[in-house]
Amino acid sequence: MISTLLVANRGEIACRIFRTCGELGIRTVAVHSDADENALHARVADTAVRLPGATPAETYLRGDLIVKAALAAGADAVHPGYGFLSENPDFARAVLDAGLIWIGPPPEAIEAMASKTRAKELMGLAPLDAAAITEADLPVLVKAAAGGGGRGMRIVRRLADLPAALEAARAEAASAFGDGEVFTEPYIEQGRHVEVQILADSHGTVWTLGTRDCSLQRRHQKVVEEAPAPGLTSRLAGELDTLAVRAARAVSYVGAGTVEFLVADGKAHFLEMNTRLQVEHPVTEAVFGLDLVAEQIRVAEGLALETTLPRARGHAVEARLYAEDPAQGWAPQTGTLHRLAVPDGIRLDTGYTDGDTIGVHYDPMLAKIVAHAPTRAEAIRRLAGALERAELHGPVTNRDLLIRSLRHEEFTGGRMDTGFYDRHLTDLTTPDPDPYAPLAAALADTHGRSRFGGWRNLPSQPQVKRYEMAGEEHEVRYRHTRDGLTADGVRVVHAGPRRVVLEVDGVQRAFDVTRYGDRVYVNTTALTALPRFPDPTAQFAPGSLLAPMPGTVVRIAEGLTEGATVQAGQPLIWLEAMKMQHQISAPAAGTLTALHATPGQQVEPGMLLAVVQETSS
């Protein structure tokens, strides 16, 4: 029996595994980089071990240090979580060679399936030869052979773009997974991403725990997942089950894994097998009433699965909450997470708690939020409502995108596919802030700074406050009168420092207001309080290229120097932040008059990287 377990991972998945260990009476060991010394997973574990590394991102790829940490802390088992080394067969062997229990499939099974190219060959398929691709083969998908999560993936629609896509995918894959191998395959438009959860023991039993639909993806990164996948015929569902079992038995699989398919025109196309727990496993747990981590531990201890599959009940939907700003091209966001809370009865898996700092070094996912209900429609409604009522005070997130996606008729009708965001992203991210949020913020602030209800014999001059909301400036005017606070077009029913009630056209609306310095949150709307008079010095020259996020400059365009002529849209600088590369391009045709960025440089948001002086027409 396992007594002490080390999780070779960080953040949300480490905290989630620790939760199960606590319920099972297993002691826990966390490992952490210097950047994660005060991270939640390091705080909640019974023991924490520092892993020295060249960079924070590389730290969790040091399998040798993780094995040493496990032995030093007295652990007798290692759980890899997902990402990092979870699909690295050499790491699995190192754990076993050290006399530790590996909570995962045999290294040979990982080796056979962790490389997507070898997995396809095992299933009788073959990737495209990148050197032989022609216009007739397009579009194609460049994909990392190892890992997942949308990293190291590029869609190529023009043959001329293939070399750059291969180079960028290799660099991103090497950074995220320590393996720069990529391959190409046909890109199927308007297919659905459907996967089967499997669980196998060492006694020959293989469970297939239904399907999940993960079609809502942006940049190949899953955003919304659900179980079971809606609208599948019994024939197709049976075929997916059969193929999943076939894949598992082909490599003598043991443990939890996922077999992924692209479903189009009623046919299933094998994509890959992930030899680990998936990010979206909570929806399967909710539907089957299982704890997959507990089952992984039982299997690793040599126990047998029940011969009868657990019964599926209801429907579950999961939304991934990311710290990213659509107004900045979905750049990852950093800063203090002041508050993260969801309504009762909603599952929240996160690696953060109130007051934690969201850093630059890791994935920008803040949490997974999961709702379960008897029917799909009820689960969707419940999750959308929970997101709407969630308290999210901190960096900008994709909350609005999630709510609108869940309520979109294409999704509610079960007609979505992997091209959903290609078609709808602009409409789903068009700012639609509450027009009364600035007034509510101003009235709450007034109550907090002065005696509410105070008045003078002389007519009061209007008070003016300014706020930035959704990229635009809003000016608010209100008055102190004998009868209290007044504002044009509304009746102020109540104004307190945390809650304001306004009556608009006979309907009362309540606003919860929370302020952290100049940042104000009014229900789901975030605002920034502005000074009464703008700072005239806070300006940059036209054509200035500013860092949209904190990160590292990983590349400057070849031969780029000050005085060079550049074309509109020409890639100039590449930043890496949270394991993703972000390209900064020339805003217009012109001359590069300044180049401040250098490879390896750490940059902060708003830092001046370069200046392009536009050519006069």
C-alpha positions in Angstrom: 0.0 0.0 0.0 1.2 3.5 -0.8 1.8 5.6 2.3 3.5 8.8 0.8 3.0 10.1 -2.7 5.0 12.8 -4.6 3.3 14.6 -7.4 5.8 15.5 -10.2 3.8 18.5 -11.2 2.4 21.9 -10.0 -0.7 24.0 -9.8 -4.2 22.8 -10.2 -3.5 19.1 -11.0 -1.1 18.8 -8.0 -3.7 20.2 -5.7 -6.4 18.0 -7.2 -4.3 14.8 -6.6 -3.4 16.0 -3.1 -7.1 16.2 -2.3 -7.7 12.6 -3.2 -4.6 11.5 -1.2 -5.9 13.3 1.8 -9.2 11.4 1.6 -7.2 8.1 1.2 -4.9 8.9 4.2 -1.8 9.1 2.0 0.8 11.7 2.9 1.8 14.1 0.1 5.0 15.6 -1.2 5.1 18.6 -3.5 8.0 19.8 -5.7 8.4 23.4 -6.7 10.6 25.8 -8.6 11.9 29.0 -7.1 9.0 30.8 -8.7 6.5 28.4 -7.1 7.9 28.5 -3.6 4.7 30.0 -2.2 2.4 28.4 -4.7 -0.7 26.7 -3.4 0.4 23.2 -4.2 3.6 23.7 -2.3 1.6 25.1 0.7 -1.1 22.4 0.9 1.3 19.4 0.7 2.5 17.7 3.8 6.1 18.2 2.6 7.6 20.4 -0.2 11.0 20.0 -1.9 12.7 22.7 -3.9 13.9 21.8 -7.4 16.7 23.9 -8.6 16.6 24.6 -12.3 18.0 26.9 -15.0 14.6 28.5 -15.6 11.3 28.0 -13.8 9.8 26.3 -16.9 12.7 23.8 -17.1 12.5 22.9 -13.4 9.6 20.5 -13.7 11.3 18.7 -16.6 14.2 17.6 -14.4 13.3 14.0 -13.8 16.5 13.2 -12.1 15.9 15.9 -9.5 12.3 14.8 -9.0 13.4 11.2 -8.3 15.9 12.4 -5.8 13.3 14.6 -4.1 10.9 11.6 -3.8 13.6 9.5 -2.1 14.7 12.3 0.1 11.2 13.0 1.3 10.5 9.3 2.0 7.9 8.9 -0.8 7.1 5.4 -2.1 5.1 6.5 -5.2 5.2 9.2 -7.9 2.2 10.6 -9.7 3.1 12.6 -12.8 -0.1 14.6 -13.2 -0.4 15.8 -16.8 2.0 17.8 -19.0 5.7 18.1 -18.2 7.0 14.5 -17.7 3.7 12.7 -17.6 4.3 11.0 -21.0 8.0 10.6 -20.7 8.9 6.9 -20.7 12.5 7.6 -19.4 11.1 9.3 -16.4 8.7 6.4 -15.7 11.7 4.0 -15.9 13.7 6.2 -13.6 10.9 6.2 -11.0 10.6 2.4 -11.2 14.4 1.9 -11.2 14.6 3.9 -7.9 12.2 1.3 -6.3 9.3 3.7 -6.3 5.7 3.0 -7.5 4.8 4.7 -10.8 1.2 5.8 -10.9 0.8 5.5 -14.7 1.1 3.1 -17.5 4.2 0.9 -18.2 7.0 2.8 -19.8 6.7 0.6 -22.9 3.1 1.6 -23.3 4.0 5.3 -22.9 6.8 4.8 -25.4 4.4 3.3 -27.9 1.7 5.9 -27.6 3.2 9.1 -26.2 4.7 9.8 -29.7 1.8 10.5 -31.9 3.7 9.4 -34.9 4.4 6.0 -33.4 0.8 5.7 -32.1 -0.6 6.3 -35.6 1.7 3.6 -37.0 0.5 1.2 -34.3 -3.1 1.9 -35.3 -2.2 1.3 -39.0 -1.9 5.0 -39.9 0.9 7.2 -41.1 1.6 10.9 -41.0 2.3 13.0 -44.0 5.9 13.5 -45.3 6.5 17.2 -44.7 9.0 17.3 -47.5 6.5 15.9 -50.0 3.5 18.0 -49.2 1.9 19.8 -52.1 -0.9 22.4 -52.6 -3.2 19.5 -53.1 -2.6 18.2 -49.5 -3.6 21.5 -47.9 -4.7 22.4 -45.3 -2.4 20.4 -43.0 -1.8 20.5 -39.3 1.7 20.6 -37.9 1.6 18.9 -34.5 4.1 18.1 -31.7 4.8 14.4 -31.5 4.9 14.6 -27.7 2.7 16.4 -25.2 -0.6 18.2 -25.9 -2.6 21.2 -24.8 -2.4 22.9 -28.2 1.3 23.7 -27.9 3.5 23.0 -30.9 0.5 23.0 -33.3 0.0 25.1 -36.4 -2.6 25.0 -39.2 -1.0 25.6 -42.6 -3.2 26.7 -45.5 -0.5 28.0 -47.8 2.5 25.9 -48.9 4.8 29.0 -48.5 3.9 29.1 -44.7 4.9 25.5 -44.0 8.6 26.0 -43.2 7.9 28.8 -40.7 5.1 26.7 -39.2 7.4 23.7 -38.7 10.1 25.9 -37.1 7.7 27.6 -34.7 6.0 24.3 -33.7 9.4 22.7 -33.1 10.5 25.6 -30.9 7.3 25.6 -28.9 7.2 21.8 -28.5 10.8 21.7 -27.3 10.1 24.5 -24.7 6.9 22.8 -23.4 7.8 19.1 -23.5 11.5 18.9 -23.9 11.0 17.2 -27.3 11.0 19.2 -30.6 9.7 16.4 -32.8 6.7 17.4 -34.9 4.8 15.8 -37.7 2.1 16.8 -40.2 -1.3 15.3 -40.9 -4.4 16.3 -43.0 -6.5 19.0 -41.3 -10.1 18.1 -41.3 -12.4 21.1 -41.3 -15.6 21.1 -39.2 -14.9 17.8 -37.4 -15.8 17.2 -33.7 -13.1 16.3 -31.2 -14.4 13.3 -29.3 -12.5 11.2 -26.9 -13.0 8.0 -24.8 -11.8 7.7 -21.2 -10.2 4.3 -20.5 -9.1 2.7 -17.3 -7.2 -0.6 -17.3 -5.8 -2.8 -14.5 -2.9 -5.3 -14.5 -5.4 -8.2 -14.5 -6.7 -7.7 -18.0 -9.8 -5.6 -17.4 -10.2 -2.5 -19.5 -13.0 0.0 -18.7 -14.3 2.5 -21.3 -15.9 5.3 -19.3 -18.0 6.9 -22.0 -17.2 9.8 -24.3 -16.3 13.4 -23.9 -16.7 16.2 -26.5 -13.9 18.8 -26.6 -14.7 20.5 -29.8 -14.7 24.1 -28.5 -11.0 24.9 -28.9 -9.1 28.1 -29.5 -5.6 27.7 -31.0 -6.1 24.0 -30.5 -6.4 24.5 -26.8 -9.6 23.0 -25.3 -11.9 25.6 -23.7 -15.2 23.8 -23.0 -15.5 20.0 -22.5 -18.5 17.8 -21.7 -19.5 14.2 -21.0 -21.1 12.4 -22.7 -20.5 13.7 -26.2 -23.9 14.7 -27.5 -25.6 13.4 -30.6 -23.5 10.3 -31.3 -25.3 7.3 -32.8 -25.1 4.1 -30.8 -23.2 2.6 -33.7 -20.6 5.3 -33.7 -20.3 5.3 -29.9 -19.8 1.6 -30.0 -17.1 1.9 -32.6 -15.3 4.5 -30.5 -15.4 2.2 -27.5 -14.0 -0.7 -29.6 -11.2 1.3 -31.0 -10.3 2.6 -27.6 -10.1 -0.9 -26.2 -8.1 -2.0 -29.2 -5.5 0.8 -28.6 -5.2 -0.1 -24.9 -4.8 -3.8 -25.5 -2.3 -3.2 -28.3 0.2 -1.9 -25.8 -0.9 -3.9 -22.7 -2.1 -0.6 -21.1 -2.5 -0.2 -17.4 -3.9 2.9 -15.7 -5.9 5.9 -16.9 -5.7 7.1 -20.5 -7.6 8.8 -23.2 -8.1 7.8 -26.8 -8.9 10.8 -29.0 -10.7 11.0 -32.3 -11.9 13.5 -34.9 -15.5 12.7 -35.8 -16.7 13.9 -39.2 -19.4 12.7 -41.5 -20.3 9.9 -39.1 -16.8 8.5 -39.2 -14.1 8.3 -36.5 -10.5 9.3 -37.3 -7.9 8.3 -34.7 -5.9 11.2 -33.5 -3.8 10.0 -30.6 -3.7 8.3 -27.2 -2.8 10.3 -24.2 -1.1 8.0 -21.7 -2.1 10.1 -18.7 -4.9 11.7 -16.9 -6.5 14.5 -19.0 -7.3 18.0 -17.9 -11.0 17.4 -18.5 -11.3 14.2 -16.5 -13.7 15.9 -13.9 -16.6 15.6 -16.3 -16.2 11.9 -16.5 -15.9 11.7 -12.7 -19.1 13.6 -12.3 -21.1 11.5 -14.7 -19.8 8.1 -13.4 -19.5 9.1 -9.7 -15.8 8.1 -9.7 -12.6 9.5 -8.4 -10.2 8.7 -11.3 -7.1 9.6 -9.2 -8.2 7.1 -6.5 -8.7 4.5 -9.2 -5.2 5.2 -10.6 -3.8 4.7 -7.1 -5.7 1.4 -6.6 -4.5 0.1 -10.0 -0.9 1.1 -9.2 -1.2 -0.9 -5.9 -2.1 -4.0 -8.0 -5.8 -4.1 -7.2 -8.3 -5.2 -9.7 -11.1 -3.1 -11.2 -14.7 -4.3 -10.8 -15.9 -6.5 -13.6 -19.1 -4.4 -13.9 -18.7 -0.9 -15.2 -20.2 1.9 -13.1 -23.4 3.4 -14.4 -23.4 6.8 -16.1 -25.8 9.4 -14.7 -26.7 12.8 -16.1 -24.4 15.2 -18.0 -21.4 17.3 -17.0 -19.8 20.4 -18.6 -16.4 21.9 -17.8 -15.1 25.4 -18.6 -11.4 26.3 -18.4 -10.9 29.7 -17.0 -7.8 31.4 -18.4 -6.0 34.6 -17.4 -6.0 36.1 -20.9 -7.2 39.3 -22.5 -9.0 39.2 -25.9 -8.5 42.9 -26.3 -4.7 42.2 -26.3 -4.8 39.3 -28.8 -5.4 36.8 -26.0 -2.1 37.7 -24.3 -1.7 35.9 -21.0 -2.3 38.2 -18.0 -0.4 38.4 -14.7 -0.9 40.0 -11.4 -2.7 39.5 -8.1 -5.7 37.2 -7.9 -7.6 39.0 -5.2 -10.7 36.7 -5.2 -11.8 33.5 -6.9 -15.0 31.9 -5.8 -17.9 30.1 -7.4 -21.5 29.3 -6.1 -22.1 26.3 -3.9 -22.6 23.0 -5.7 -20.2 23.8 -8.5 -16.8 22.0 -8.7 -13.8 24.3 -8.7 -10.3 22.8 -9.5 -7.6 25.4 -9.1 -4.0 25.9 -8.1 -4.7 29.4 -6.7 -6.3 31.0 -3.7 -7.2 34.5 -2.9 -4.1 36.8 -2.8 -1.9 34.6 -5.0 0.2 36.0 -7.8 -0.4 34.9 -11.3 3.1 34.7 -12.8 4.5 34.6 -16.3 6.3 31.2 -16.3 3.4 28.7 -16.6 0.1 28.0 -18.3 -2.4 30.8 -17.9 -5.2 28.5 -16.8 -6.6 29.7 -13.4 -9.2 27.0 -12.8 -11.6 24.4 -14.2 -15.2 25.0 -13.3 -17.6 22.0 -13.6 -21.4 21.6 -13.4 -23.3 18.3 -13.3 -27.1 18.0 -13.8 -29.6 15.3 -14.9 -29.7 16.7 -18.5 -27.3 18.4 -20.9 -29.5 21.5 -21.1 -29.6 21.8 -17.3 -25.8 21.3 -16.9 -25.1 24.0 -19.5 -27.5 26.5 -17.8 -26.1 25.7 -14.4 -22.5 26.3 -15.5 -23.2 29.5 -17.4 -25.1 30.9 -14.4 -22.3 29.9 -12.0 -19.7 31.7 -14.2 -21.9 34.7 -14.3 -22.1 34.8 -10.5 -18.5 33.8 -9.8 -16.3 36.3 -8.0 -13.3 36.9 -10.2 -11.2 39.8 -9.0 -7.8 40.0 -10.6 -6.2 39.7 -14.1 -8.5 39.8 -17.1 -10.0 36.4 -17.9 -12.0 34.6 -20.6 -15.1 34.5 -18.4 -17.3 36.4 -20.9 -16.2 34.1 -23.7 -17.1 31.0 -21.7 -20.6 32.3 -20.8 -21.4 33.4 -24.3 -20.1 30.1 -25.7 -22.2 28.1 -23.4 -25.3 30.1 -24.4 -24.7 30.1 -28.1 -27.4 28.3 -30.0 -24.9 26.2 -32.0 -23.5 24.8 -28.7 -26.8 24.4 -26.9 -28.1 22.6 -30.0 -25.1 20.2 -30.0 -24.1 21.3 -33.5 -20.6 22.6 -32.6 -17.3 21.5 -34.2 -13.7 22.4 -33.9 -14.3 25.4 -36.2 -16.7 27.0 -33.7 -14.4 29.8 -32.7 -13.2 30.4 -36.3 -16.8 31.3 -37.1 -17.9 33.0 -33.9 -15.0 34.3 -31.9 -15.4 38.0 -33.0 -19.1 38.0 -32.0 -18.4 36.2 -28.8 -15.7 38.6 -27.6 -17.3 41.9 -28.7 -17.2 44.0 -25.5 -20.6 44.4 -23.9 -20.0 46.0 -20.5 -22.8 47.0 -18.1 -23.4 50.7 -18.9 -24.4 51.3 -15.3 -21.2 49.8 -13.8 -19.3 53.1 -13.7 -22.1 54.9 -11.9 -22.4 52.1 -9.4 -18.6 52.2 -8.8 -18.7 56.0 -8.4 -21.6 55.9 -5.9 -19.9 53.2 -3.8 -16.7 55.1 -3.8 -18.5 58.3 -2.7 -20.1 56.4 0.2 -16.7 55.1 1.3 -15.0 58.5 1.1 -17.7 60.9 2.5 -20.7 61.0 4.7 -23.6 59.6 2.7 -26.6 61.9 2.7 -24.7 65.0 3.4 -26.0 68.2 1.7 -25.6 71.9 1.6 -28.1 74.8 1.4 -26.6 75.9 -1.9 -27.3 73.7 -5.0 -24.7 71.1 -5.3 -22.4 71.0 -8.2 -22.2 67.7 -10.0 -19.4 65.4 -8.9 -17.4 63.9 -11.7 -15.5 60.6 -11.8 -13.7 58.9 -14.7 -13.3 55.1 -15.3 -11.7 53.0 -18.0 -14.0 50.1 -19.0 -13.5 47.7 -21.9 -10.8 50.0 -23.3 -13.0 53.1 -23.3 -13.2 56.1 -20.9 -16.5 56.7 -19.1 -17.3 59.9 -17.2 -19.8 59.7 -14.4 -21.8 62.7 -13.0 -23.9 62.6 -9.8 -25.0 65.0 -7.1 -25.3 65.2 -3.3 -28.7 66.6 -2.5 -31.1 67.1 0.5 -32.6 63.7 -0.5 -29.3 61.9 -0.9 -27.4 60.9 -4.0 -29.0 61.5 -7.4 -27.9 60.8 -11.0 -29.6 61.5 -14.3 -31.8 58.7 -15.7 -31.9 56.5 -12.6 -33.1 56.5 -9.0 -30.5 55.7 -6.4 -32.3 53.3 -4.1 -29.2 52.4 -2.0 -25.6 53.3 -2.1 -23.1 51.6 0.2 -19.4 50.9 -0.1 -20.0 47.3 -1.2 -23.5 47.4 -2.7 -25.4 49.8 -4.9 -29.1 49.5 -6.0 -30.3 51.5 -8.9 -33.8 51.8 -10.3 -33.9 52.0 -14.1 -37.2 52.3 -15.9 -39.0 51.0 -12.8 -36.8 48.0 -12.4 -34.3 47.7 -9.5 -30.9 46.4 -10.2 -28.3 45.4 -7.6 -24.6 45.9 -8.0 -21.9 44.3 -5.8 -18.8 46.5 -5.8 -15.3 45.6 -4.7 -12.3 47.9 -4.9 -8.6 47.1 -4.8 -6.7 50.3 -5.3 -7.7 51.8 -8.6 -9.2 48.5 -9.8 -12.9 48.2 -9.3 -15.2 45.2 -9.9 -18.9 45.7 -10.3 -20.7 42.4 -10.6 -18.8 40.8 -13.6 -17.5 44.1 -15.0 -14.0 45.3 -14.3 -13.1 49.0 -14.3 -10.1 51.2 -13.6 -10.5 54.4 -11.7 -8.8 57.2 -13.6 -7.3 60.4 -12.2 -9.4 63.5 -12.7 -6.9 64.9 -15.2 -5.0 62.5 -17.6 -1.2 62.4 -17.5 0.0 64.0 -20.7 3.4 62.3 -20.4 2.0 58.8 -20.7 2.4 58.6 -24.4 4.6 56.7 -26.9 5.6 57.8 -30.4 3.4 56.5 -33.2 4.6 53.1 -34.4 5.9 52.0 -31.0 5.8 48.3 -30.5 5.1 47.6 -26.8 5.3 44.2 -25.0 1.7 43.0 -24.7 2.6 40.8 -21.7 5.5 39.8 -19.4 7.7 37.3 -21.1 11.1 36.5 -22.7 12.3 37.7 -26.0 13.2 34.4 -27.7 13.9 35.7 -31.3 14.5 38.7 -33.4 13.8 38.5 -37.1 17.0 37.5 -39.0 19.0 40.5 -40.1 16.8 43.0 -38.4 18.6 46.2 -37.4 17.8 49.8 -36.9 17.3 51.5 -40.2 15.9 48.4 -41.9 12.8 48.7 -44.1 9.9 46.6 -43.0 6.5 45.7 -44.5 3.1 45.8 -42.8 2.5 42.6 -40.9 6.1 41.5 -41.1 7.1 39.4 -38.0 9.8 41.3 -36.1 10.0 39.9 -32.6 8.9 36.7 -30.9 8.1 36.6 -27.1 7.6 33.5 -25.1 5.1 33.6 -22.2 3.5 30.8 -20.3 5.0 28.2 -22.7 3.5 29.9 -25.8 5.2 31.9 -28.4 3.7 35.3 -29.4 4.7 37.1 -32.6 5.0 40.9 -32.7 4.7 42.3 -36.3 5.2 45.7 -37.9 2.0 47.7 -37.7 2.7 49.4 -41.1 5.2 49.5 -43.9 8.1 51.8 -42.9 11.5 52.1 -41.3 12.7 50.5 -38.1 13.9 53.6 -36.3 14.6 51.9 -32.9 15.2 48.3 -31.7 15.4 47.9 -28.0 14.6 44.2 -27.7 17.4 41.6 -27.5 17.2 37.8 -27.3 16.9 36.5 -23.8 15.6 39.8 -22.4 12.9 39.7 -19.8 10.2 42.2 -20.6 7.2 43.6 -18.7 3.8 44.7 -20.2 4.1 48.1 -21.9 7.9 48.0 -22.3 9.1 49.6 -25.5 10.5 46.9 -27.8 10.9 48.8 -31.2 9.6 51.7 -33.2 8.5 51.6 -36.8 8.1 54.9 -38.6 5.5 54.6 -41.2 6.4 55.4 -44.8 4.6 58.5 -46.0 2.2 57.8 -48.8 
